[in-house]
Amino acid sequence: MKVGFAVQANEGMESRVYDHFGSAPAFIIVDTEGNEVLTVNNKDLHHVHGACNPIMALDGKSVDAMVVGGIGAGALTKLNALGIRVYGTGASTVKENLSLLGNHKLQELSVHNSCRSHQGGCGH
């Protein structure tokens, strides 16, 4: 399984998960079967609000799941349409969240519990 994480900076498995998918400077992609870790700079970092292109952001890399601190409904819907499940963080680092995901302890996000605006408790 390939799991992507929106991160502030590349610190490998100790990278801190970023507050919002679309404005994350980078993504860490972990292949849980091959124990490979790949870093991808956000190729869609300067998009117009609400027009995030997740495939461009991930530089065309494929993932099965994404773990984020927050995500807009548009980006979430686009990821889901590609068969990518999106989860909210339960800890601060990639390593901790990967463990929680493996133990089914992360909440899967839907348009009903995503960030729909830059107001409220979204954290971005």
HELIX and SHEET records of a PDB file:
HELIX    1   1 GLY A   12  GLU A   14  5                                   3    
HELIX    2   2 PRO A   54  ALA A   57  1                                   4    
HELIX    3   3 ALA A   73  ALA A   81  1                                   9    
HELIX    4   4 VAL A   94  GLY A  102  1                                   9    
SHEET    1   A 5 GLU A  36  ASN A  41  0                                        
SHEET    2   A 5 ALA A  26  ASP A  31 -1                                        
SHEET    3   A 5 LYS A   2  VAL A   7 -1                                        
SHEET    4   A 5 ALA A  65  VAL A  68  1                                        
SHEET    5   A 5 ARG A  85  GLY A  88  1                                        
END                                                                             
